[in-house]
Amino acid sequence: MRERARDGAAGRVVPAARRAVAPLGVAAALGAAVAWVGTVDPGLPGHYPACPLLRWTGLYCPGCGGLRGLHALVHGDVITALGANALAVAGYAAFAVLWVLWLFRALRTGGGMPVELRAKHWWALAAVVLVFTVVRNLPFGSALAP
């Protein structure tokens, strides 16, 4: 691995520590948020706001159970996390993989995120979220409900 990469615009040498600032900053911010959720149980009333969609309609949104799932993951309980919100757990795992790739790419070349999402990717993600949301609110999809 090269110790330094060149800034494309000016041709300057950029130290590895400087190239890693963005991914490490994201990790620090998310690490603090995860530490908070791991410490303050979302299952106890009064610590987090209730989901407005669930409160007003009785329907689970795609994020319902996401904080409880993250709390369970922090405590090493993957089965409970998947039961709270399987899609959120998959999202956490996907983000972790992308973050590691981003860090390696930033250290190696100074580049940004390794995946360039196009419109078709966003539409596919929206379709997955929509199907997940609908299925978890139907009787046969009750296993996906938190």
N, CA, C and O of each residue as an XYZ file, in Angstrom:
584
protein
N       0.846     -1.161      0.000
C       0.000      0.000      0.000
C       0.900      1.236      0.000
O       1.871      1.316      0.753
N       0.565      2.174     -0.841
C       1.334      3.403     -0.898
C       1.068      4.258      0.323
O      -0.045      4.281      0.848
N       2.086      4.953      0.769
C       1.943      5.828      1.925
C       1.260      7.125      1.551
O       0.576      7.733      2.374
N       1.441      7.547      0.323
C       0.888      8.831     -0.089
C       0.215      8.692     -1.451
O       0.625      7.882     -2.282
N      -0.805      9.479     -1.659
C      -1.472      9.553     -2.955
C      -1.437     11.008     -3.391
O      -1.246     11.912     -2.577
N      -1.622     11.218     -4.669
C      -1.579     12.580     -5.203
C      -2.976     13.139     -5.317
O      -3.920     12.435     -5.674
N      -3.095     14.417     -5.008
C      -4.330     15.146     -5.209
C      -4.439     15.391     -6.708
O      -3.570     16.023     -7.308
N      -5.516     14.883     -7.308
C      -5.662     14.960     -8.761
C      -5.633     16.365     -9.306
O      -5.053     16.582    -10.371
N      -6.222     17.323     -8.640
C      -6.329     18.674     -9.170
C      -4.987     19.407     -9.137
O      -4.597     20.036    -10.121
N      -4.296     19.329     -8.029
C      -3.080     20.121     -7.881
C      -1.809     19.292     -7.977
O      -0.716     19.854     -8.052
N      -1.926     17.979     -7.978
C      -0.751     17.123     -8.039
C       0.031     17.066     -6.743
O       1.159     16.574     -6.726
N      -0.551     17.563     -5.649
C       0.124     17.542     -4.354
C       0.042     16.151     -3.741
O      -0.883     15.385     -4.015
N       1.024     15.842     -2.910
C       1.027     14.588     -2.179
C       0.158     14.761     -0.934
O       0.342     15.707     -0.168
N      -0.797     13.835     -0.737
C      -1.705     13.905      0.401
C      -1.380     12.759      1.351
O      -1.426     11.599      0.940
N      -1.052     13.051      2.616
C      -0.728     11.985      3.567
C      -1.931     11.074      3.832
O      -3.085     11.485      3.710
N      -1.626      9.831      4.195
C      -2.682      8.835      4.433
C      -3.642      9.277      5.526
O      -4.847      9.047      5.418
N      -3.133      9.902      6.565
C      -4.010     10.339      7.656
C      -5.039     11.340      7.163
O      -6.191     11.309      7.596
N      -4.648     12.206      6.283
C      -5.589     13.193      5.744
C      -6.618     12.546      4.829
O      -7.775     12.967      4.810
N      -6.224     11.543      4.079
C      -7.158     10.850      3.181
C      -8.204     10.065      3.961
O      -9.294      9.809      3.449
N      -7.889      9.684      5.184
C      -8.803      8.870      5.988
C      -9.737      9.703      6.853
O     -10.549      9.137      7.585
N      -9.649     11.023      6.794
C     -10.445     11.876      7.673
C     -11.939     11.638      7.475
O     -12.657     11.468      8.460
N     -12.425     11.622      6.249
C     -13.873     11.477      6.010
C     -14.407     10.133      6.515
O     -15.361     10.122      7.292
N     -13.823      8.998      6.101
C     -14.373      7.744      6.617
C     -14.228      7.594      8.129
O     -15.108      7.026      8.775
N     -13.150      8.085      8.693
C     -12.986      7.975     10.143
C     -13.934      8.928     10.874
O     -14.395      8.615     11.972
N     -14.228     10.073     10.285
C     -15.212     10.983     10.871
C     -16.600     10.368     10.885
O     -17.328     10.480     11.871
N     -16.964      9.718      9.785
C     -18.257      9.025      9.726
C     -18.293      7.913     10.773
O     -19.296      7.736     11.465
N     -17.198      7.171     10.884
C     -17.147      6.089     11.875
C     -17.280      6.626     13.292
O     -17.956      6.015     14.120
N     -16.653      7.751     13.583
C     -16.740      8.329     14.926
C     -18.165      8.772     15.243
O     -18.673      8.510     16.333
N     -18.811      9.446     14.284
C     -20.178      9.911     14.515
C     -21.138      8.737     14.680
O     -21.955      8.724     15.601
N     -21.039      7.758     13.796
C     -21.922      6.598     13.900
C     -21.592      5.752     15.125
O     -22.483      5.171     15.745
N     -20.311      5.686     15.469
C     -19.923      4.949     16.675
C     -20.541      5.565     17.923
O     -20.976      4.849     18.825
N     -20.580      6.891     17.972
C     -21.204      7.568     19.113
C     -22.705      7.278     19.153
O     -23.267      7.031     20.220
N     -23.350      7.308     17.987
C     -24.789      7.021     17.935
C     -25.070      5.581     18.344
O     -26.014      5.320     19.090
N     -24.263      4.651     17.865
C     -24.451      3.238     18.209
C     -24.195      3.023     19.698
O     -24.903      2.251     20.344
N     -23.199      3.694     20.239
C     -22.928      3.582     21.680
C     -24.120      4.090     22.482
O     -24.477      3.497     23.500
N     -24.737      5.178     22.036
C     -25.916      5.709     22.727
C     -27.053      4.698     22.689
O     -27.667      4.408     23.715
N     -27.331      4.161     21.499
C     -28.431      3.186     21.376
C     -28.114      1.924     22.167
O     -29.020      1.299     22.719
N     -26.844      1.540     22.232
C     -26.463      0.375     23.011
C     -26.609      0.594     24.504
O     -26.830     -0.352     25.260
N     -26.487      1.841     24.927
C     -26.580      2.168     26.348
C     -28.015      2.438     26.781
O     -28.440      1.996     27.848
N     -28.755      3.160     25.958
C     -30.123      3.570     26.297
C     -31.090      2.676     25.525
O     -31.252      2.839     24.315
N     -31.721      1.751     26.202
C     -32.578      0.730     25.592
C     -33.804      1.356     24.922
O     -34.606      2.003     25.594
N     -33.960      1.172     23.602
C     -35.131      1.696     22.912
C     -36.421      0.978     23.297
O     -37.511      1.479     23.021
N     -36.313     -0.169     23.922
C     -37.498     -0.909     24.343
C     -38.174     -0.318     25.573
O     -39.323     -0.647     25.868
N     -37.480      0.536     26.280
C     -38.051      1.180     27.464
C     -38.745      2.476     27.049
O     -38.192      3.244     26.263
N     -39.920      2.723     27.556
C     -40.643      3.934     27.156
C     -39.985      5.205     27.680
O     -39.373      5.221     28.748
N     -40.133      6.276     26.888
C     -39.688      7.583     27.319
C     -38.322      8.017     26.836
O     -37.969      9.185     27.000
N     -37.533      7.126     26.246
C     -36.189      7.503     25.814
C     -36.145      7.962     24.364
O     -35.328      8.813     24.014
N     -37.000      7.421     23.525
C     -37.014      7.737     22.105
C     -38.452      8.058     21.699
O     -39.390      7.544     22.309
N     -38.640      8.896     20.682
C     -40.015      9.171     20.240
C     -40.628      7.934     19.582
O     -39.925      7.107     19.002
N     -41.939      7.832     19.686
C     -42.650      6.721     19.047
C     -42.748      6.986     17.549
O     -42.740      8.135     17.108
N     -42.838      5.931     16.790
C     -43.004      6.054     15.336
C     -44.373      6.684     15.058
O     -45.394      6.141     15.478
N     -44.405      7.816     14.358
C     -45.694      8.465     14.103
C     -46.624      7.606     13.244
O     -47.832      7.586     13.478
N     -46.081      6.902     12.261
C     -46.932      6.055     11.417
C     -47.584      4.961     12.248
O     -48.781      4.707     12.111
N     -46.814      4.315     13.103
C     -47.363      3.262     13.960
C     -48.381      3.843     14.939
O     -49.438      3.251     15.161
N     -48.073      4.972     15.509
C     -48.968      5.590     16.488
C     -50.301      5.997     15.859
O     -51.355      5.783     16.458
N     -50.266      6.578     14.666
C     -51.484      7.117     14.061
C     -52.256      6.119     13.216
O     -53.470      6.249     13.064
N     -51.559      5.107     12.653
C     -52.253      4.164     11.759
C     -52.212      2.725     12.239
O     -53.020      1.905     11.805
N     -51.283      2.408     13.127
C     -51.117      1.016     13.538
C     -50.291      0.203     12.558
O     -50.152     -1.009     12.725
N     -49.737      0.854     11.534
C     -48.911      0.172     10.531
C     -47.429      0.348     10.866
O     -47.003      1.395     11.356
N     -46.660     -0.701     10.590
C     -45.215     -0.634     10.805
C     -44.553      0.013      9.600
O     -44.802     -0.386      8.462
N     -43.712      1.008      9.845
C     -42.931      1.605      8.762
C     -41.700      0.717      8.521
O     -41.466     -0.214      9.291
N     -40.915      0.982      7.478
C     -39.741      0.135      7.244
C     -38.684      0.261      8.335
O     -37.817     -0.605      8.454
N     -38.743      1.329      9.135
C     -37.754      1.506     10.189
C     -38.183      1.011     11.554
O     -37.363      0.938     12.469
N     -39.476      0.662     11.714
C     -39.963      0.207     13.016
C     -39.156     -1.002     13.488
O     -39.029     -1.999     12.776
N     -38.630     -0.898     14.664
C     -37.817     -1.973     15.231
C     -36.341     -1.824     14.944
O     -35.535     -2.604     15.450
N     -35.962     -0.829     14.133
C     -34.556     -0.655     13.771
C     -33.671     -0.323     14.952
O     -32.567     -0.856     15.065
N     -34.136      0.552     15.840
C     -33.334      0.886     17.017
C     -33.253     -0.288     17.990
O     -32.201     -0.549     18.574
N     -34.374     -0.993     18.157
C     -34.333     -2.179     19.040
C     -33.394     -3.238     18.456
O     -32.685     -3.926     19.190
N     -33.400     -3.356     17.129
C     -32.488     -4.298     16.478
C     -31.036     -3.900     16.657
O     -30.179     -4.750     16.901
N     -30.756     -2.602     16.534
C     -29.390     -2.131     16.737
C     -28.952     -2.345     18.186
O     -27.810     -2.729     18.442
N     -29.857     -2.098     19.128
C     -29.550     -2.336     20.543
C     -29.212     -3.817     20.759
O     -28.260     -4.146     21.467
N     -29.991     -4.693     20.151
C     -29.723     -6.130     20.282
C     -28.377     -6.497     19.647
O     -27.632     -7.305     20.201
N     -28.064     -5.909     18.492
C     -26.769     -6.193     17.845
C     -25.599     -5.744     18.715
O     -24.597     -6.451     18.832
N     -25.729     -4.575     19.319
C     -24.662     -4.078     20.188
C     -24.412     -5.055     21.335
O     -23.282     -5.205     21.802
N     -25.472     -5.713     21.780
C     -25.347     -6.672     22.877
C     -25.119     -8.100     22.390
O     -25.174     -9.043     23.179
N     -24.860     -8.264     21.083
C     -24.501     -9.564     20.523
C     -25.650    -10.507     20.255
O     -25.421    -11.696     20.032
N     -26.871    -10.024     20.268
C     -28.044    -10.873     20.060
C     -28.574    -10.706     18.635
O     -29.499     -9.930     18.392
N     -27.982    -11.434     17.711
C     -28.318    -11.303     16.293
C     -29.741    -11.779     16.015
O     -30.438    -11.167     15.206
N     -30.186    -12.846     16.658
C     -31.532    -13.383     16.423
C     -32.593    -12.356     16.818
O     -33.546    -12.134     16.071
N     -32.439    -11.738     17.967
C     -33.388    -10.703     18.389
C     -33.331     -9.510     17.439
O     -34.367     -8.929     17.116
N     -32.143     -9.142     16.993
C     -31.995     -8.028     16.053
C     -32.736     -8.318     14.755
O     -33.436     -7.450     14.233
N     -32.588     -9.524     14.235
C     -33.284     -9.897     13.000
C     -34.795     -9.910     13.201
O     -35.551     -9.555     12.297
N     -35.229    -10.318     14.381
C     -36.655    -10.321     14.677
C     -37.226     -8.923     14.797
O     -38.397     -8.705     14.487
N     -36.415     -7.971     15.242
C     -36.881     -6.592     15.391
C     -37.022     -5.909     14.035
O     -38.027     -5.247     13.777
N     -36.023     -6.065     13.166
C     -36.089     -5.473     11.836
C     -34.972     -6.076     10.982
O     -33.832     -5.613     11.013
N     -35.316     -7.108     10.226
C     -34.329     -7.815      9.409
C     -33.734     -6.915      8.328
O     -32.549     -7.021      8.013
N     -34.545     -6.040      7.768
C     -34.047     -5.151      6.714
C     -33.027     -4.163      7.278
O     -32.021     -3.876      6.628
N     -33.275     -3.645      8.469
C     -32.319     -2.733      9.091
C     -31.002     -3.454      9.381
O     -29.932     -2.885      9.166
N     -31.063     -4.676      9.856
C     -29.839     -5.439     10.134
C     -29.051     -5.656      8.844
O     -27.827     -5.530      8.831
N     -29.755     -5.983      7.763
C     -29.084     -6.131      6.463
C     -28.462     -4.805      6.037
O     -27.361     -4.780      5.485
N     -29.164     -3.708      6.292
C     -28.623     -2.387      5.972
C     -27.392     -2.053      6.790
O     -26.435     -1.482      6.268
N     -27.408     -2.404      8.070
C     -26.233     -2.165      8.912
C     -25.027     -2.947      8.384
O     -23.914     -2.425      8.320
N     -25.266     -4.198      8.010
C     -24.175     -5.034      7.487
C     -23.650     -4.487      6.161
O     -22.439     -4.433      5.947
N     -24.552     -4.084      5.278
C     -24.136     -3.532      3.985
C     -23.334     -2.252      4.188
O     -22.318     -2.038      3.526
N     -23.789     -1.404      5.099
C     -23.049     -0.175      5.358
C     -21.661     -0.481      5.904
O     -20.688      0.160      5.508
N     -21.559     -1.443      6.801
C     -20.245     -1.786      7.376
C     -19.273     -2.236      6.292
O     -18.108     -1.837      6.294
N     -19.748     -3.064      5.368
C     -18.893     -3.524      4.270
C     -18.483     -2.347      3.392
O     -17.309     -2.208      3.051
N     -19.446     -1.495      3.023
C     -19.126     -0.329      2.191
C     -18.167      0.620      2.897
O     -17.295      1.209      2.259
N     -18.321      0.774      4.213
C     -17.433      1.660      4.945
C     -15.994      1.137      4.919
O     -15.055      1.909      4.728
N     -15.824     -0.171      5.111
C     -14.471     -0.754      5.071
C     -13.850     -0.554      3.695
O     -12.680     -0.189      3.585
N     -14.637     -0.794      2.640
C     -14.130     -0.565      1.281
C     -13.773      0.899      1.069
O     -12.758      1.211      0.448
N     -14.606      1.793      1.585
C     -14.344      3.230      1.472
C     -13.038      3.601      2.165
O     -12.227      4.345      1.616
N     -12.838      3.077      3.378
C     -11.612      3.376      4.115
C     -10.383      2.888      3.351
O      -9.411      3.629      3.208
N     -10.417      1.658      2.864
C      -9.269      1.136      2.110
C      -9.014      1.944      0.848
O      -7.865      2.220      0.503
N     -10.083      2.324      0.162
C      -9.917      3.111     -1.062
C      -9.364      4.495     -0.742
O      -8.511      5.007     -1.467
N      -9.843      5.098      0.336
C      -9.338      6.415      0.727
C      -7.859      6.346      1.098
O      -7.088      7.235      0.736
N      -7.461      5.310      1.808
C      -6.052      5.175      2.195
C      -5.168      4.888      0.987
O      -4.053      5.400      0.885
N      -5.676      4.065      0.075
C      -4.881      3.660     -1.078
C      -4.769      4.758     -2.127
O      -3.672      5.056     -2.600
N      -5.894      5.360     -2.491
C      -5.886      6.290     -3.621
C      -6.425      7.669     -3.292
O      -6.296      8.595     -4.093
N      -7.031      7.814     -2.115
C      -7.663      9.081     -1.800
C      -9.052      9.209     -2.393
O      -9.648     10.286     -2.359
N      -9.575      8.114     -2.938
C     -10.889      8.138     -3.582
C     -12.030      8.088     -2.590
O     -11.830      7.880     -1.393
N     -13.225      8.282     -3.106
C     -14.428      8.271     -2.289
C     -15.043      6.882     -2.198
O     -14.358      5.864     -2.300
N     -16.355      6.875     -2.003
C     -17.081      5.607     -1.865
C     -16.841      4.729     -3.098
O     -16.816      5.229     -4.222
N     -16.666      3.423     -2.887
C     -16.328      2.530     -3.997
C     -17.521      2.162     -4.877
O     -17.338      1.564     -5.938
N     -18.722      2.504     -4.461
C     -19.908      2.126     -5.230
C     -20.602      3.390     -5.700
O     -20.942      4.264     -4.903
N     -20.806      3.471     -6.992
C     -21.526      4.610     -7.550
C     -22.959      4.172     -7.809
O     -23.227      3.365     -8.699
N     -23.871      4.715     -7.018
C     -25.267      4.326     -7.143
C     -25.947      5.152     -8.221
O     -25.901      6.382     -8.208
N     -26.577      4.452     -9.151
C     -27.318      5.099    -10.229
C     -28.806      5.059     -9.888
O     -29.212      4.484     -8.879
N     -29.593      5.670    -10.733
C     -31.039      5.734    -10.502
C     -31.644      4.344    -10.369
O     -32.522      4.129     -9.533
N     -31.184      3.395    -11.186
C     -31.764      2.042    -11.119
C     -31.488      1.384     -9.772
O     -32.303      0.593     -9.297
N     -30.355      1.695     -9.151
C     -30.053      1.139     -7.824
C     -30.991      1.721     -6.774
O     -31.490      0.997     -5.913
N     -31.231      3.022     -6.846
C     -32.137      3.663     -5.890
C     -33.554      3.138     -6.054
O     -34.256      2.920     -5.067
N     -33.982      2.931     -7.306
C     -35.322      2.382     -7.551
C     -35.431      0.963     -7.007
O     -36.453      0.599     -6.424
N     -34.390      0.162     -7.193
C     -34.399     -1.210     -6.680
C     -34.452     -1.210     -5.154
O     -35.190     -1.992     -4.554
N     -33.676     -0.340     -4.533
C     -33.700     -0.234     -3.073
C     -35.079      0.206     -2.582
O     -35.594     -0.325     -1.599
N     -35.669      1.176     -3.271
C     -37.011      1.630     -2.900
C     -38.030      0.502     -3.032
O     -38.929      0.381     -2.200
N     -37.900     -0.324     -4.072
C     -38.815     -1.453     -4.261
C     -38.667     -2.471     -3.130
O     -39.666     -2.983     -2.626
N     -37.438     -2.766     -2.731
C     -37.201     -3.704     -1.629
C     -37.816     -3.167     -0.336
O     -38.469     -3.907      0.400
N     -37.606     -1.887     -0.066
C     -38.157     -1.279      1.147
C     -39.684     -1.296      1.106
O     -40.326     -1.581      2.117
N     -40.262     -0.996     -0.042
C     -41.720     -0.995     -0.182
C     -42.290     -2.396      0.029
O     -43.259     -2.562      0.771
N     -41.702     -3.401     -0.611
C     -42.182     -4.778     -0.450
C     -42.047     -5.218      1.006
O     -42.967     -5.820      1.559
N     -40.910     -4.921      1.629
C     -40.701     -5.257      3.037
C     -41.776     -4.618      3.906
O     -42.334     -5.268      4.790
N     -42.067     -3.340      3.652
C     -43.054     -2.614      4.446
C     -44.443     -3.210      4.290
O     -45.161     -3.388      5.274
N     -44.821     -3.517      3.060
C     -46.155     -4.079      2.821
C     -46.260     -5.466      3.439
O     -47.232     -5.765      4.131
N     -45.270     -6.310      3.194
C     -45.334     -7.694      3.679
C     -45.356     -7.744      5.201
O     -46.086     -8.556      5.771
N     -44.577     -6.901      5.877
C     -44.542     -6.969      7.344
C     -45.849     -6.506      7.973
O     -46.078     -6.747      9.158
N     -46.708     -5.846      7.204
C     -47.999     -5.384      7.711
C     -49.149     -6.316      7.317
O     -50.299     -6.061      7.674
N     -48.850     -7.378      6.593
C     -49.884     -8.357      6.225
C     -49.825     -9.540      7.173
O     -48.782     -9.807      7.770
N     -50.952    -10.262      7.318
C     -50.970    -11.394      8.262
C     -49.901    -12.449      7.980
O     -49.300    -12.973      8.918
N     -49.650    -12.773      6.710
C     -48.662    -13.814      6.416
C     -47.218    -13.332      6.607
O     -46.295    -14.146      6.609
N     -47.015    -12.030      6.765
C     -45.680    -11.492      6.976
C     -45.430    -11.069      8.403
O     -44.515    -10.292      8.678
N     -46.243    -11.579      9.313
C     -46.125    -11.146     10.713
C     -44.762    -11.495     11.323
O     -44.373    -10.904     12.330
N     -44.041    -12.434     10.737
C     -42.715    -12.769     11.248
C     -41.739    -11.605     11.045
O     -40.723    -11.522     11.736
N     -42.046    -10.702     10.096
C     -41.190     -9.551      9.847
C     -41.550     -8.348     10.712
O     -40.826     -7.353     10.729
N     -42.666     -8.439     11.427
C     -43.084     -7.340     12.289
C     -42.263     -7.362     13.572
O     -41.906     -8.431     14.068
N     -41.962     -6.177     14.111
C     -41.161     -6.152     15.351
C     -41.934     -6.661     16.551
O     -41.398     -6.701     17.659
